[in-house]
């Protein structure tokens, strides 16, 4: 049993904490040859990113992840702890901290990415029992799909049985397969276009397809489904009949990496503050617009004041 001190927190984020390398070409990407580029090392991992974004906008947040007993893991935790309680995160000897390498084209759009995250295979079934006090101390759970399917299933079942709201984000098409067929007890599921196709088994080619895919996912037991659509924003669909689209204004995009993570943090912030689904999604989009206009995966410019200004600028009538 993990006897570390627990306290009531707003969100505990469970899943990936990685070191990200971003390599961006200076000219249009050319395959099969050398490309002039710039590179940067940044903090990453969906759960970690959502945790930091949430902390920056004022939520009490904890991170429950695995990092290696290496310099990368130490650097990652040192650069996370100012906004997030990292004490639940386990340090694993003999394993390397997860890494994610994204190749961006000259417009900042991702061309290809590489993930080295074998450390998460070390997450065993007793992980849940060891951390149950952390999990049940939170007002809400954010769960990505980096951990093994059995652990993901345990967390979902616990939230269903205890009534703790849970948000799931699938991370990638391949990792979406780890989710159980039944998603009873899941409060929010936030996915991108391709992840939604994988979960719904539908091809999304039109506006109506987004809502049809969301409805299929909702019928698995999810209360609220959000599907992102890149520059066209997002759609939402809920089991109490709410449905709509949030189309963001055009802003100068520096880098898309991490924008969905800030979107998730903003949506959950709105939800925990008691806002409607539509307004929570607008808060999320306001966060993502701040992130899109910086080169950081988690924008250092994101805080309560900048969020309020972004929301007022783009969504106040």
C-alpha positions as CSV (number, residue, x, y, z in Angstrom):
1,X,0.0,0.0,0.0
2,X,1.4,3.4,-1.0
3,X,1.4,5.3,2.3
4,X,2.4,8.7,0.9
5,X,0.2,11.5,2.3
6,X,-2.9,12.1,0.3
7,X,-5.1,15.2,0.3
8,X,-8.2,16.3,-1.6
9,X,-7.3,17.6,-5.0
10,X,-9.2,18.7,-8.1
11,X,-7.8,16.4,-10.7
12,X,-5.4,13.5,-10.6
13,X,-3.9,12.9,-14.0
14,X,-3.0,9.2,-14.7
15,X,-0.8,8.2,-17.6
16,X,2.1,9.4,-19.6
17,X,5.0,11.7,-18.5
18,X,7.6,11.9,-21.3
19,X,10.4,14.0,-22.6
20,X,9.4,15.4,-26.0
21,X,11.8,16.3,-28.8
22,X,10.3,18.5,-31.4
23,X,12.1,18.8,-34.8
24,X,10.8,21.4,-37.2
25,X,11.9,21.8,-40.8
26,X,12.8,25.3,-42.0
27,X,11.5,24.6,-45.5
28,X,8.7,22.3,-46.9
29,X,9.5,18.8,-45.7
30,X,11.2,16.6,-48.3
31,X,11.3,12.8,-47.8
32,X,14.3,10.7,-48.7
33,X,16.8,13.5,-48.1
34,X,18.3,15.8,-45.5
35,X,16.1,18.7,-44.2
36,X,17.4,21.8,-42.5
37,X,15.7,22.0,-39.2
38,X,15.6,23.3,-35.6
39,X,15.0,21.1,-32.5
40,X,13.9,21.6,-29.0
41,X,13.6,19.5,-25.8
42,X,10.3,20.0,-24.0
43,X,8.2,18.4,-21.2
44,X,5.5,16.0,-22.5
45,X,3.2,13.1,-22.0
46,X,-0.6,13.7,-22.3
47,X,-1.4,13.2,-18.6
48,X,1.6,15.3,-17.5
49,X,0.7,18.0,-20.0
50,X,-3.0,18.1,-18.9
51,X,-1.8,18.2,-15.3
52,X,0.5,21.2,-15.8
53,X,-2.0,23.1,-17.9
54,X,-4.6,22.5,-15.1
55,X,-2.2,23.7,-12.5
56,X,-1.4,26.8,-14.4
57,X,-5.1,27.8,-14.6
58,X,-5.6,27.3,-10.9
59,X,-6.7,23.7,-10.3
60,X,-5.1,21.6,-7.6
61,X,-3.5,18.8,-9.6
62,X,-1.5,15.6,-9.1
63,X,0.3,13.4,-11.5
64,X,0.4,9.6,-11.2
65,X,2.9,8.3,-13.8
66,X,6.1,6.3,-14.2
67,X,9.5,7.8,-15.0
68,X,12.9,6.3,-15.2
69,X,15.7,6.7,-12.6
70,X,17.6,8.8,-15.1
71,X,18.5,12.4,-15.8
72,X,15.5,12.8,-18.1
73,X,13.1,11.7,-15.5
74,X,14.7,14.0,-12.9
75,X,14.6,16.9,-15.3
76,X,10.9,16.2,-16.1
77,X,9.8,16.1,-12.5
78,X,11.8,19.2,-11.5
79,X,10.2,21.1,-14.3
80,X,6.7,19.9,-13.5
81,X,6.5,20.3,-9.7
82,X,5.9,24.0,-9.6
83,X,2.3,23.5,-10.9
84,X,1.7,19.8,-10.1
85,X,2.0,17.5,-7.1
86,X,4.3,14.9,-8.5
87,X,4.7,12.8,-5.3
88,X,2.4,10.0,-6.6
89,X,4.7,9.4,-9.6
90,X,6.8,6.3,-9.3
91,X,10.5,6.2,-10.2
92,X,11.4,2.9,-12.0
93,X,15.0,1.7,-11.8
94,X,16.3,-0.1,-14.9
95,X,13.9,1.7,-17.3
96,X,14.3,4.8,-19.4
97,X,11.9,7.7,-19.1
98,X,9.4,7.8,-22.0
99,X,10.3,9.9,-25.0
100,X,8.2,11.3,-27.8
101,X,9.8,12.7,-31.0
102,X,7.6,14.8,-33.3
103,X,8.7,16.0,-36.8
104,X,6.9,19.1,-37.7
105,X,6.7,20.7,-41.2
106,X,7.5,24.4,-41.8
107,X,3.9,25.3,-41.0
108,X,4.1,23.7,-37.5
109,X,1.9,20.7,-38.5
110,X,3.0,17.3,-37.4
111,X,4.4,15.1,-40.2
112,X,5.4,12.0,-38.2
113,X,6.1,11.1,-34.6
114,X,8.0,8.4,-32.8
115,X,7.1,7.1,-29.3
116,X,9.5,5.2,-27.0
117,X,7.4,4.4,-24.0
118,X,8.2,0.8,-23.0
119,X,8.4,1.9,-19.4
120,X,4.6,1.8,-19.2
121,X,4.7,-1.9,-19.8
122,X,6.1,-2.1,-16.2
123,X,2.8,-0.9,-14.8
124,X,1.4,-4.0,-13.1
125,X,-2.1,-4.8,-11.9
126,X,-1.2,-4.0,-8.3
127,X,-0.6,-0.4,-9.5
128,X,-4.2,0.3,-8.8
129,X,-4.3,-1.1,-5.3
130,X,-1.1,0.7,-4.4
131,X,-2.5,4.0,-5.5
132,X,-6.2,3.7,-4.5
133,X,-5.9,6.4,-1.8
134,X,-4.6,8.9,-4.4
135,X,-7.2,8.0,-6.9
136,X,-10.1,8.2,-4.5
137,X,-8.9,11.5,-3.1
138,X,-9.6,13.4,-6.3
139,X,-12.7,15.3,-7.4
140,X,-11.9,14.1,-10.9
141,X,-9.7,11.7,-12.8
142,X,-8.0,12.3,-16.1
143,X,-6.8,9.1,-17.7
144,X,-4.8,8.7,-20.9
145,X,-4.3,5.3,-22.6
146,X,-0.5,4.9,-22.1
147,X,-0.9,2.3,-19.3
148,X,-1.9,-1.4,-19.9
149,X,-5.5,-2.2,-20.7
150,X,-6.1,-4.0,-17.4
151,X,-5.0,-1.0,-15.4
152,X,-7.2,1.3,-17.5
153,X,-10.1,-1.0,-16.9
154,X,-9.5,-1.0,-13.2
155,X,-9.5,2.8,-13.0
156,X,-12.7,3.1,-15.0
157,X,-14.5,0.5,-12.9
158,X,-13.4,2.3,-9.7
159,X,-14.7,5.6,-10.9
160,X,-18.0,3.9,-11.9
161,X,-18.4,2.3,-8.4
162,X,-17.4,5.4,-6.4
163,X,-19.0,8.0,-8.6
164,X,-15.8,10.0,-9.2
165,X,-16.1,11.7,-12.6
166,X,-13.5,10.5,-15.1
167,X,-12.3,11.9,-18.4
168,X,-10.5,9.7,-20.9
169,X,-8.4,10.8,-23.8
170,X,-7.2,8.0,-26.1
171,X,-3.7,9.5,-27.0
172,X,-3.5,7.7,-30.3
173,X,-5.4,5.4,-32.7
174,X,-3.4,2.3,-31.7
175,X,-3.8,3.0,-27.9
176,X,-7.5,3.6,-28.2
177,X,-7.8,-0.2,-28.6
178,X,-6.9,-0.5,-24.9
179,X,-10.2,0.9,-23.9
180,X,-12.9,-1.6,-22.8
181,X,-16.0,-2.1,-24.9
182,X,-18.2,-0.8,-22.1
183,X,-17.4,2.8,-21.0
184,X,-20.0,2.9,-18.3
185,X,-19.0,5.4,-15.6
186,X,-17.0,7.6,-18.0
187,X,-18.0,11.2,-17.7
188,X,-16.0,12.7,-20.6
189,X,-14.3,11.2,-23.6
190,X,-12.2,13.7,-25.6
191,X,-10.8,12.3,-28.9
192,X,-9.5,13.6,-32.2
193,X,-10.8,12.8,-35.6
194,X,-8.9,9.5,-36.1
195,X,-9.3,8.3,-32.6
196,X,-13.0,8.8,-32.8
197,X,-13.1,6.8,-36.1
198,X,-11.3,4.0,-34.3
199,X,-13.6,4.0,-31.3
200,X,-16.8,4.3,-33.4
201,X,-15.7,2.0,-36.2
202,X,-17.1,4.7,-38.6
203,X,-15.3,6.7,-41.3
204,X,-15.7,10.4,-40.6
205,X,-15.9,12.4,-43.9
206,X,-18.7,15.0,-43.2
207,X,-20.0,17.2,-40.5
208,X,-22.8,14.7,-39.7
209,X,-20.3,11.9,-39.4
210,X,-18.7,13.6,-36.4
211,X,-22.0,13.6,-34.5
212,X,-22.8,10.0,-35.6
213,X,-19.4,8.9,-34.3
214,X,-20.0,10.7,-31.1
215,X,-23.4,9.1,-30.7
216,X,-21.8,5.6,-31.2
217,X,-19.2,6.3,-28.6
218,X,-21.8,7.8,-26.2
219,X,-23.8,4.5,-26.5
220,X,-20.8,2.7,-24.9
221,X,-21.7,4.5,-21.7
222,X,-20.0,7.9,-22.0
223,X,-21.9,10.9,-20.7
224,X,-20.2,13.6,-22.8
225,X,-18.2,13.1,-26.0
226,X,-16.0,15.7,-27.6
227,X,-14.3,15.2,-31.0
228,X,-11.7,17.7,-32.1
229,X,-11.5,18.8,-35.8
230,X,-8.3,20.7,-36.1
231,X,-8.7,24.3,-37.3
232,X,-12.5,23.7,-37.4
233,X,-12.6,23.3,-33.6
234,X,-14.7,20.6,-32.0
235,X,-18.2,19.1,-31.7
236,X,-19.8,17.9,-28.5
237,X,-22.6,15.4,-27.9
238,X,-24.1,14.5,-24.5
239,X,-26.5,11.8,-23.2
240,X,-28.9,14.5,-22.0
241,X,-29.4,15.8,-25.5
242,X,-26.8,18.6,-25.8
243,X,-25.0,18.9,-29.1
244,X,-23.1,21.6,-30.8
245,X,-19.9,22.8,-32.5
246,X,-17.4,25.3,-31.3
247,X,-15.5,26.9,-34.3
248,X,-12.5,28.9,-33.1
249,X,-11.3,32.2,-34.7
250,X,-8.3,32.1,-36.9
251,X,-5.1,32.8,-35.0
252,X,-1.4,32.6,-36.1
253,X,-0.4,29.0,-35.4
254,X,3.2,28.5,-34.2
255,X,3.0,24.9,-33.2
256,X,0.0,22.5,-32.8
257,X,1.7,20.2,-30.3
258,X,0.0,20.2,-27.0
259,X,-3.0,22.2,-28.0
260,X,-5.4,19.3,-27.3
261,X,-3.9,18.8,-23.9
262,X,-4.6,22.4,-23.0
263,X,-8.1,22.1,-24.5
264,X,-8.8,19.1,-22.2
265,X,-7.5,21.1,-19.1
266,X,-9.8,24.0,-20.0
267,X,-12.8,21.8,-20.5
268,X,-12.3,20.0,-17.2
269,X,-11.7,23.4,-15.5
270,X,-15.1,24.6,-16.8
271,X,-16.8,21.3,-15.8
272,X,-15.4,21.5,-12.2
273,X,-16.6,25.1,-12.0
274,X,-20.1,24.0,-12.9
275,X,-20.3,25.5,-16.4
276,X,-22.5,24.1,-19.2
277,X,-21.0,21.7,-21.7
278,X,-20.9,24.4,-24.3
279,X,-19.2,27.0,-22.0
280,X,-16.7,24.3,-20.7
281,X,-15.8,23.6,-24.3
282,X,-15.3,27.3,-25.0
283,X,-13.0,27.5,-22.0
284,X,-11.1,24.6,-23.5
285,X,-10.8,26.2,-26.9
286,X,-9.7,29.5,-25.2
287,X,-6.8,27.5,-23.6
288,X,-5.9,25.9,-26.9
289,X,-5.7,29.2,-28.7
290,X,-3.1,30.4,-26.2
291,X,-1.1,27.2,-26.7
292,X,-1.3,27.3,-30.5
293,X,0.4,30.7,-30.6
294,X,3.5,29.6,-28.8
295,X,6.2,27.1,-29.5
296,X,5.8,25.4,-26.1
297,X,3.9,22.2,-25.7
298,X,2.5,23.7,-22.5
299,X,2.5,27.5,-22.8
300,X,4.3,29.5,-20.2
301,X,1.8,32.3,-21.0
302,X,-1.2,30.2,-19.8
303,X,-2.7,31.3,-16.5
304,X,-6.0,32.4,-15.0
305,X,-5.6,36.0,-16.3
306,X,-4.6,35.0,-19.9
307,X,-7.4,32.4,-20.0
308,X,-10.0,35.1,-18.9
309,X,-8.7,37.5,-21.5
310,X,-8.7,34.8,-24.3
311,X,-12.3,33.8,-23.4
312,X,-13.5,37.4,-23.3
313,X,-11.7,38.2,-26.6
314,X,-13.0,35.2,-28.6
315,X,-16.3,34.2,-26.9
316,X,-17.9,37.1,-25.1
317,X,-20.8,38.6,-26.9
